Amino acid sequence: MTQQMKAAVINRYGQLMPEITDVAIPQVGDQDILVKIMAASVNPIDLKTQAGQLRMLLHYQMPLILGNDFAGVVTKVGVGVSGFQIGDQVYGRVPKDRIGTFAEYIAVDEDAVALKPTNLTFEQAAAIPLVGLTSYQALIDIMQIKPNNKVLIQAGSGGIGTFAIQLAKLKGAFVATTTSAKNSDFVRQLGADQVIDYHQENFAEVLRDYDDVFDTLGGEAVAEAFKIVKPGGRIVSLSGMPDDRFAKAYGLPRWKQWLFRLVTQKIHRLEKQTGARYHFLFMKPSGRQLTELTSLIEQTKLRPVIDRTFSLAEIQAAFKYSQSHRAKGKIIIKIDDSVA
């Protein structure tokens, strides 16, 4: 008889809320580890996946377990696994074709996992993987931030923003960020040098000659970012439209490359006019990069920021809170055996 576990599942795109149900515990491949999940976190990509907004990039079979990052304990290892053993406390961001961390167990490629920072609880560790790797790949891999570079990090009090500000300051950058007035002191404590109250000011009218912009808003904020970036600067976006360069690198078919070229014509015009470069970031799991972040966390140079913790049984309340866009830091889902 197949062993069962509790999981938060959707049966169709656009389903109002995920539902808790019984599903089979996943099978473990040769390079996989099976992790008993102790905690996971809610991220914007979970809401986008639920709504079907990523269907041009990702295709999932239904029913689908949601959830992208986790912290937990290894309970089984595949025959080809060499880096982990049963009992290890780990955390990670699962590959995009194997999501499902709002559940009691997950099978995940060992390359996507790292040992959990020893100075963090499971709930704290679960706040790190997606925002940590996204920030790392934006600020270090693409922007290659250097001391005294000027970077704007949008939405500084959000999950990405709270981590990205810390990482950018660790690299010696001058950091500006946008947030509401009530969160101004909070983001300054994280390291922000200049804080813009987006209710009162437009960042594009305040800032000039920036090396980089880390965009988490999309829409008109992308076009506005070109007004503040100097020639040779970079705009890295999580929420803007994917362009044809990304589509080609991601291996999408030519018709999708053409389509993304068409819908990003304005961005390409702005690139030519300003000499800046636009990058759409679709973060990749990396146990190696997580291990680097682990070292910084254990040296207390980086820390997670958690707004609120929910149980798996409260997953719908957690999604509603995420949809409110009021969270200051991460929303955590504590996974336990008491789910009804």
Buried (B, 14 or more C-beta within 10 A) or exposed (E): EEEEBBBBBBEEBEBEEBBBBEBEBBEBBEBBBBBBBBBBBBBBBBBBBBEBBBEEBBEBEEBBBBBBBBBBBBBBBBEEBEBBEEEBBBBBBBBBEBBBBBBBBBBBBBBBBBBBBEEBBBBBBBBBBBBBBBBBBBBBBBBEBEEEBBBBBBBBBBBBBBBBBBBBBBBEBBBBBBBBEEBBEBBBEBBBBBBBEBEEEEBBEEBEEBBBBBBBBEEEBBBBBBBBBBEEBBBBBBBBBBBBBBBBEBEBEEEBBEBBBEEBEEBBEBBEEBEBBBBBBBBBBBBEBBEBBBEBBEEEEBBBBBBBBBBBBBBBBBBEBBEEEEBBBBBBBBBEEEBE
